[in-house]
Structures are given as C-alpha cells and as structure tokens.
C-alpha cells in the first residue's frame, strides 16, 4: 500500500458521528480520486490507496483495474473516529454513479444507510439499520417455531403478521448479534454500506410452509458464536420445538457451543441447510450441517423432479433429506416478490412440514417428528443421502 498523501481539503471537516460526511462534496471526491490515480502507478498494488486530509480523517480509494487507466473508483471516507462514513463509486473522469452515507446515533451505532443522488446532498432513499419493533398483536408468550438467521424486516406487514408475541404485543425472540430486542435483518460483515439481507427471504418460505404458526425470530451471534448457548436456552424457555437454521461455515469451532447446547435440549428439533458448495459433506464437512446431533435434520435442494441441484451439498451419512427448492417463490427484505433457490430455502420447507405435523400431533416427541419426516421420503437417484427425497413437503399427507 502506498503511504498517506496529505490533501489540503480544509473544508473537509466532520462534525461527529451523525453528520460525518455531510460536508463532503462531489468536487472533493473528484480531487481525492484524481490524486489516487496519480499515485497508483507507484503503488504497485491492488490494495486501497490511503489519503489523509488535513483534519485527520481518511479516504481510501480502490481503482479497478489498479492502473492509471482505471474504469471504476470506489472511495470510502471515514470520520475522525476512524469509522466508515461515506462510500462512493465513480467513473472517469469524475461521474458519480452511486453514493451511500451512514447515519449514526450518539453512541456511534449505525441507524440508517442513506442512498444519495449525484449531488451528494439529496437523499433518494433511507434504509433503516436497526429500527424499533412495531407493536404486535397480543400473543400468549409461548411459541413452538423459531427462525435463526440474520434477522427479519419486521417493518413489512407480511412479516409482522406472522411474528410470535407476548401478551403485551412484544416480539418473542432476540438479537444476539447486537444484544438487543431488535432482530432486524442485516449482515454488514462484508460491507457495512451494502449489508446482506438473508433472513427475511428465508422467513418468507418458512411462514408460507408452516401453516399459521407464530414464529419467534433470532439474529444469530456472529461476533461471538459461543453465545449460541444463550440463544438455545432462550428458545427452550419459550417452549420452542422446531427451529430453522439456514446457515453454516467451514470452521467446526464456530459451532462447538451450539452443539453442546443443542444436545442438552433434545425436545428441540433443529432443521439446518446443507450448504451450496457442491461438495460431499462426508469428505469435506460444513457446519452445523455435518454435526452428529440426534435432534438435527440436514436438508439439501433438488429440482422439481428429484435431481440434485448444481451446487447443493450431499452426504450419505451427513445429509438427511432432499426437497425441491431450486425455484422457490419468496419475498425479500424490501417486500419484493421473486424466485430463488438453494439449500437455504430447502430447510424452511422441511421445518414447515415438521411444524405442521407437530401442530396436528402436539404430543409428538422430536423422535416422532423425525420418524414422520423419514416416512415421507422416497429413494433419490444420483444424490448421496441418509434417507431420501420428499417430492412435495407442502402437502399434509401422513397426518
């Protein structure tokens, strides 16, 4: 990485977390990118070029390709506390094609992502990052079905109407990522300006496939995966019996605490996705899918004819069931309806089937639920599975 270049941008002053980038202009960004382009031939690296301003703030510019003949520049401006404040994408010579600005509260926590017009002053759209949960209809404080993911967009009416609540209309669930009672759908680990939204889309499938069962919602503890122990205890205290978990990683240590807690709660059935890495989990495991838990079902995805998809994982001793989920109707974080596919959407189809069986057979044990799911399978050709394929998990055959 090239050394810092001090730019004499005297007016680039940040007033604090809530207005960190308010004084950045298009002209300033152009000057920053122009300076980075001049420095790039000596940088000899694709890493961001770091440019420091006279007030101590920092801009990092990535040129693509990393040459003087760049075609896209990505500029990220930080505030004086070193926190990301503004992200801009620019085409030569200086045409702003995208700009996003973070709004923060007095503690520095991100409250919203603002999408700006090309003047950097007009806000086109504002995406909340952690809004309060609206008051829900009063519930009974008990719940049998839970969804563990990146959270959900509970501002959407179609999500809100399916959330489990207590007698005071408060959401049942928790955000173990931010440690608060707002499990809003956001995964900012790759890019805080463009967070991923996985949980709402998976929730849309679970809600459709589980009858009218209220759903408790959890945001998983990405910063400290050992807090999965607390998450499982929280679900157990609510009376949860079926959990959907469309998630995974390659490091088994991420899931040690989850495995220990899950094993202590045999009355809870965990339905997890097999992953979409095109691998056999018997030889190259992904977790938690490959964990040997008696109260866990691992699910992979097929097309409508029982043929394994191009990417879904399999495993004759690790992947239990396959269901059609390569083209599934969903709605996303924005409420936009579309189709998608993969094992993340196969798992909630099976979790929904398990929940409908439990609703019809409330005294059923976890072993009973698993036995029912296995009874619905038929042999699958061309896919290594423990049990087999369920052609249509949306029907109520067998109960």
C-alpha positions as CSV (number, residue, x, y, z in Angstrom):
1,X,0.0,0.0,0.0
2,X,1.3,3.5,-0.8
3,X,1.9,5.9,2.0
4,X,-0.6,8.5,3.1
5,X,-0.8,11.6,0.9
6,X,-2.0,14.7,2.8
7,X,-4.6,16.6,0.9
8,X,-5.3,20.2,1.6
9,X,-9.0,20.0,1.8
10,X,-9.5,22.5,4.5
11,X,-13.3,22.3,4.4
12,X,-13.5,18.5,4.8
13,X,-14.4,18.7,8.4
14,X,-16.5,16.1,10.3
15,X,-18.9,17.3,13.0
16,X,-19.5,14.0,14.6
17,X,-20.9,10.5,14.1
18,X,-24.3,11.6,12.9
19,X,-23.0,14.1,10.3
20,X,-19.6,12.6,9.5
21,X,-19.8,13.0,5.7
22,X,-22.3,15.9,5.4
23,X,-19.6,18.3,4.1
24,X,-18.1,16.1,1.5
25,X,-18.8,17.4,-2.0
26,X,-18.5,15.9,-5.4
27,X,-15.6,18.2,-6.1
28,X,-13.7,16.8,-3.1
29,X,-14.3,13.3,-4.2
30,X,-13.1,14.1,-7.7
31,X,-9.9,15.5,-6.2
32,X,-9.4,12.5,-4.0
33,X,-9.8,10.1,-6.9
34,X,-7.6,12.2,-9.2
35,X,-4.9,12.1,-6.6
36,X,-5.2,8.4,-6.1
37,X,-5.0,7.8,-9.8
38,X,-1.7,9.8,-10.0
39,X,-0.3,7.7,-7.1
40,X,-1.5,4.4,-8.4
41,X,1.4,3.8,-10.9
42,X,3.9,3.8,-8.0
43,X,1.7,1.9,-5.6
44,X,2.3,-1.5,-7.4
45,X,-0.7,-3.0,-5.6
46,X,-4.5,-3.5,-5.9
47,X,-4.9,-2.5,-2.3
48,X,-6.8,0.7,-1.5
49,X,-4.7,3.9,-1.6
50,X,-5.0,5.7,1.7
51,X,-5.2,9.5,1.5
52,X,-5.3,11.6,4.7
53,X,-6.9,15.0,5.0
54,X,-5.6,17.9,7.0
55,X,-8.3,17.4,9.7
56,X,-7.1,13.8,10.4
57,X,-9.8,12.0,8.5
58,X,-9.0,9.3,5.9
59,X,-10.2,8.4,2.5
60,X,-9.4,5.0,0.9
61,X,-9.6,4.7,-2.8
62,X,-9.6,1.4,-4.8
63,X,-9.1,1.7,-8.6
64,X,-10.4,-1.1,-10.8
65,X,-8.3,-2.0,-12.6
66,X,-5.5,-0.7,-10.4
67,X,-3.8,1.4,-13.1
68,X,-3.8,4.9,-14.3
69,X,-6.4,3.8,-16.9
70,X,-9.0,2.8,-14.2
71,X,-12.6,2.3,-15.1
72,X,-14.3,2.4,-11.7
73,X,-13.1,4.1,-8.5
74,X,-14.5,3.1,-5.1
75,X,-13.9,5.8,-2.5
76,X,-14.6,5.2,1.2
77,X,-14.4,8.2,3.5
78,X,-14.0,7.8,7.3
79,X,-14.8,10.2,10.1
80,X,-12.2,11.4,12.6
81,X,-13.0,8.4,14.8
82,X,-11.9,6.0,12.0
83,X,-15.5,4.8,11.4
84,X,-16.8,4.4,7.8
85,X,-19.0,7.4,6.8
86,X,-19.4,7.6,3.0
87,X,-19.0,5.2,0.1
88,X,-18.9,6.4,-3.5
89,X,-18.5,4.7,-6.9
90,X,-17.1,6.9,-9.6
91,X,-16.5,6.5,-13.3
92,X,-13.8,8.6,-15.2
93,X,-13.2,11.4,-15.4
94,X,-15.5,12.1,-12.4
95,X,-19.0,10.8,-12.8
96,X,-20.7,9.7,-9.6
97,X,-22.7,6.6,-10.2
98,X,-23.5,5.6,-6.6
99,X,-23.1,7.1,-3.1
100,X,-24.1,5.8,0.3
101,X,-23.8,7.6,3.6
102,X,-24.1,6.1,7.1
103,X,-26.1,7.8,9.8
104,X,-25.1,7.1,13.4
105,X,-26.5,7.8,16.8
106,X,-24.7,9.4,19.6
107,X,-23.0,6.1,20.5
108,X,-21.7,5.7,17.0
109,X,-24.1,2.8,16.1
110,X,-25.4,2.9,12.6
111,X,-29.1,3.8,12.4
112,X,-29.5,4.1,8.7
113,X,-27.9,3.9,5.3
114,X,-28.8,6.8,3.0
115,X,-28.7,6.4,-0.7
116,X,-27.7,9.8,-2.2
117,X,-28.3,11.5,-5.5
118,X,-25.3,12.5,-7.6
119,X,-25.1,15.9,-5.8
120,X,-24.3,14.1,-2.5
121,X,-26.9,16.3,-0.8
122,X,-30.3,14.9,-1.9
123,X,-31.3,11.7,-0.1
124,X,-33.0,9.3,-2.6
125,X,-33.8,6.6,-0.1
126,X,-33.1,5.8,3.5
127,X,-32.7,2.2,4.7
128,X,-33.1,1.7,8.4
129,X,-30.5,-0.3,10.1
130,X,-32.0,-1.2,13.5
131,X,-35.5,0.3,13.8
132,X,-37.8,-0.3,16.8
133,X,-40.1,-3.3,16.5
134,X,-43.7,-2.1,15.9
135,X,-46.3,-3.1,18.5
136,X,-47.7,-6.5,17.6
137,X,-51.0,-8.2,18.2
138,X,-51.1,-9.7,21.7
139,X,-50.0,-13.3,21.9
140,X,-49.7,-15.9,24.7
141,X,-46.0,-15.7,25.3
142,X,-45.4,-19.3,24.2
143,X,-44.1,-20.4,20.8
144,X,-43.2,-23.7,19.1
145,X,-41.4,-22.4,15.9
146,X,-38.3,-20.3,15.7
147,X,-36.2,-18.8,12.9
148,X,-32.5,-18.2,13.4
149,X,-30.8,-16.2,10.7
150,X,-29.7,-12.6,10.1
151,X,-33.0,-11.3,11.4
152,X,-36.1,-10.2,9.6
153,X,-37.5,-7.0,8.3
154,X,-40.3,-6.7,10.8
155,X,-41.5,-3.4,9.2
156,X,-43.1,-5.4,6.4
157,X,-46.7,-6.2,7.1
158,X,-46.4,-9.8,5.7
159,X,-43.6,-10.4,8.2
160,X,-45.2,-8.6,11.2
161,X,-48.4,-10.6,11.0
162,X,-46.5,-13.9,11.5
163,X,-44.3,-12.9,14.4
164,X,-44.8,-14.5,17.8
165,X,-45.5,-12.1,20.6
166,X,-46.3,-11.9,24.3
167,X,-49.5,-10.6,26.0
168,X,-48.2,-7.0,25.7
169,X,-47.6,-7.3,21.9
170,X,-43.8,-7.5,22.3
171,X,-41.9,-9.7,19.8
172,X,-40.7,-13.0,21.0
173,X,-37.1,-13.6,20.0
174,X,-33.8,-11.6,20.4
175,X,-30.9,-10.1,18.5
176,X,-27.9,-12.0,19.8
177,X,-25.6,-10.1,17.3
178,X,-26.3,-6.6,18.7
179,X,-27.5,-7.8,22.1
180,X,-30.9,-6.0,21.9
181,X,-34.5,-6.8,21.3
182,X,-34.5,-5.7,17.6
183,X,-33.6,-8.7,15.4
184,X,-33.6,-6.6,12.2
185,X,-32.4,-8.3,9.1
186,X,-28.8,-7.1,8.4
187,X,-25.4,-8.7,7.9
188,X,-22.8,-5.9,7.5
189,X,-19.7,-8.1,7.8
190,X,-18.7,-7.9,4.1
191,X,-19.7,-4.3,3.5
192,X,-21.3,-2.0,6.1
193,X,-22.7,0.2,3.3
194,X,-24.3,-2.8,1.5
195,X,-25.4,-5.2,4.2
196,X,-26.7,-8.6,3.2
197,X,-30.3,-9.4,4.0
198,X,-30.8,-13.2,4.1
199,X,-33.2,-13.8,6.9
200,X,-36.3,-12.2,5.5
201,X,-36.2,-14.2,2.3
202,X,-35.8,-17.5,4.2
203,X,-38.5,-16.4,6.6
204,X,-40.9,-15.9,3.7
205,X,-40.6,-19.6,2.9
206,X,-40.9,-20.7,6.5
207,X,-44.0,-18.6,7.0
208,X,-45.8,-20.0,4.0
209,X,-44.9,-23.6,4.7
210,X,-45.7,-23.7,8.4
211,X,-49.4,-23.0,8.4
212,X,-50.5,-20.2,10.7
213,X,-47.9,-20.9,13.4
214,X,-46.4,-17.8,15.1
215,X,-42.7,-17.6,14.6
216,X,-40.0,-16.4,17.1
217,X,-37.2,-14.6,15.4
218,X,-33.5,-14.6,16.3
219,X,-30.5,-12.8,14.9
220,X,-27.5,-15.2,15.3
221,X,-24.5,-14.1,17.4
222,X,-21.9,-13.6,14.6
223,X,-19.5,-11.6,16.8
224,X,-19.4,-14.4,19.4
225,X,-20.7,-17.7,18.2
226,X,-20.4,-19.2,21.7
227,X,-23.5,-17.1,22.6
228,X,-25.4,-19.7,20.7
229,X,-25.6,-21.4,24.1
230,X,-27.7,-18.5,25.3
231,X,-29.8,-18.4,22.2
232,X,-30.7,-22.1,22.6
233,X,-31.6,-21.5,26.2
234,X,-33.8,-18.6,25.2
235,X,-35.7,-20.7,22.8
236,X,-36.1,-23.5,25.2
237,X,-37.6,-21.1,27.8
238,X,-40.2,-20.1,25.3
239,X,-41.1,-23.7,24.6
240,X,-39.7,-23.8,21.0
241,X,-39.9,-27.2,19.4
242,X,-38.8,-26.7,15.8
243,X,-36.0,-24.3,14.6
244,X,-35.0,-23.4,11.1
245,X,-31.3,-22.5,10.6
246,X,-30.2,-21.8,7.1
247,X,-26.6,-21.0,7.8
248,X,-23.2,-22.5,8.1
249,X,-19.4,-22.2,8.0
250,X,-16.3,-24.3,7.4
251,X,-14.9,-23.9,10.9
252,X,-16.2,-26.5,13.4
253,X,-15.1,-24.4,16.3
254,X,-17.8,-21.9,15.3
255,X,-20.4,-24.4,16.3
256,X,-19.0,-26.1,19.5
257,X,-21.2,-24.1,21.8
258,X,-24.2,-24.6,19.6
259,X,-23.6,-28.3,19.5
260,X,-23.3,-28.6,23.3
261,X,-26.4,-26.6,23.9
262,X,-28.5,-28.4,21.3
263,X,-27.6,-31.8,22.7
264,X,-28.9,-30.7,26.1
265,X,-32.3,-29.9,24.6
266,X,-33.5,-33.0,22.8
267,X,-37.1,-31.6,22.7
268,X,-36.0,-29.1,20.1
269,X,-35.6,-30.2,16.5
270,X,-33.0,-28.2,14.5
271,X,-33.5,-28.1,10.8
272,X,-30.4,-26.9,9.0
273,X,-29.3,-26.3,5.5
274,X,-26.7,-28.5,3.9
275,X,-25.0,-25.6,2.1
276,X,-24.3,-24.8,-1.6
277,X,-20.6,-25.6,-2.1
278,X,-21.0,-28.6,-4.5
279,X,-19.3,-30.9,-2.0
280,X,-19.9,-34.2,-0.2
281,X,-20.1,-33.4,3.5
282,X,-18.9,-36.9,4.4
283,X,-15.5,-35.9,3.0
284,X,-15.5,-32.1,3.3
285,X,-17.8,-31.1,6.1
286,X,-19.6,-27.9,6.6
287,X,-21.1,-27.0,9.9
288,X,-23.5,-27.2,11.6
289,X,-24.8,-29.4,8.8
290,X,-22.3,-32.2,9.5
291,X,-22.7,-32.3,13.2
292,X,-23.8,-35.7,14.6
293,X,-26.8,-34.5,16.6
294,X,-29.7,-36.8,17.1
295,X,-32.1,-33.8,17.2
296,X,-31.0,-32.3,13.9
297,X,-32.1,-32.8,10.3
298,X,-29.8,-31.6,7.5
299,X,-31.6,-30.7,4.2
300,X,-30.4,-30.2,0.7
301,X,-32.1,-29.0,-2.5
302,X,-33.4,-30.6,-5.7
303,X,-35.3,-29.6,-8.7
304,X,-39.0,-30.5,-9.0
305,X,-38.1,-33.9,-10.4
306,X,-35.8,-35.0,-7.6
307,X,-32.5,-34.2,-9.3
308,X,-29.9,-32.6,-7.1
309,X,-29.2,-29.0,-8.0
310,X,-25.8,-27.8,-9.4
311,X,-24.5,-26.5,-6.1
312,X,-26.3,-28.2,-3.1
313,X,-24.2,-30.3,-0.8
314,X,-24.8,-34.0,-0.3
315,X,-23.6,-36.8,2.0
316,X,-24.6,-40.4,2.5
317,X,-24.0,-40.1,6.3
318,X,-24.5,-36.4,6.9
319,X,-27.3,-35.0,4.6
320,X,-30.7,-36.5,5.6
321,X,-33.3,-35.2,3.3
322,X,-33.7,-33.5,-0.1
323,X,-36.7,-31.4,-1.2
324,X,-37.5,-29.3,-4.3
325,X,-36.1,-25.8,-3.6
326,X,-34.2,-24.7,-6.8
327,X,-37.1,-22.4,-7.8
328,X,-38.9,-21.2,-4.7
329,X,-41.3,-18.2,-4.5
330,X,-40.1,-15.7,-2.0
331,X,-40.3,-12.1,-0.9
332,X,-37.1,-10.3,0.1
333,X,-36.1,-7.6,2.6
334,X,-37.8,-4.9,0.6
335,X,-41.0,-6.9,0.2
336,X,-40.3,-7.6,-3.5
337,X,-41.6,-10.9,-4.7
338,X,-39.3,-13.1,-6.8
339,X,-38.0,-16.7,-7.1
340,X,-34.7,-18.0,-5.8
341,X,-33.3,-21.4,-4.8
342,X,-30.7,-23.4,-2.8
343,X,-30.5,-25.2,0.5
344,X,-31.3,-22.1,2.5
345,X,-34.8,-22.4,1.1
346,X,-35.0,-26.2,1.3
347,X,-34.5,-26.2,5.1
348,X,-37.6,-24.0,5.8
349,X,-39.7,-26.2,3.6
350,X,-38.8,-29.2,5.9
351,X,-39.1,-27.1,9.1
352,X,-42.6,-26.0,7.9
353,X,-43.6,-29.6,7.3
354,X,-42.3,-30.6,10.7
355,X,-44.2,-27.8,12.3
356,X,-47.5,-28.7,10.6
357,X,-47.1,-32.3,11.8
358,X,-46.4,-31.1,15.3
359,X,-49.5,-28.8,15.2
360,X,-51.6,-31.8,14.3
361,X,-49.8,-34.0,16.8
362,X,-48.9,-31.7,19.8
363,X,-47.7,-34.6,22.0
364,X,-45.2,-35.8,19.4
365,X,-41.6,-36.1,20.5
366,X,-38.6,-35.0,18.5
367,X,-38.0,-38.6,17.5
368,X,-41.7,-38.8,16.4
369,X,-41.2,-35.8,14.2
370,X,-38.1,-37.1,12.6
371,X,-39.7,-40.5,12.1
372,X,-42.6,-38.8,10.3
373,X,-40.2,-36.8,8.0
374,X,-38.3,-40.0,7.2
375,X,-41.5,-41.8,6.4
376,X,-42.3,-39.1,3.7
377,X,-39.0,-39.8,1.8
378,X,-38.5,-42.0,-1.2
379,X,-35.2,-43.1,-2.8
380,X,-33.3,-40.5,-4.6
381,X,-31.2,-41.4,-7.6
382,X,-28.0,-39.5,-8.2
383,X,-27.8,-38.0,-4.7
384,X,-26.0,-39.4,-1.7
385,X,-28.4,-39.0,1.2
386,X,-29.1,-40.6,4.6
387,X,-32.8,-41.0,3.9
388,X,-34.1,-39.7,0.6
389,X,-36.3,-37.2,-1.3
390,X,-39.6,-35.7,-0.3
391,X,-41.3,-34.7,-3.6
392,X,-43.8,-32.2,-2.1
393,X,-43.2,-31.1,1.5
394,X,-46.2,-28.6,1.2
395,X,-48.9,-31.3,1.4
396,X,-50.2,-32.8,4.6
397,X,-50.1,-36.5,3.6
398,X,-49.5,-38.7,6.7
399,X,-51.2,-36.6,9.4
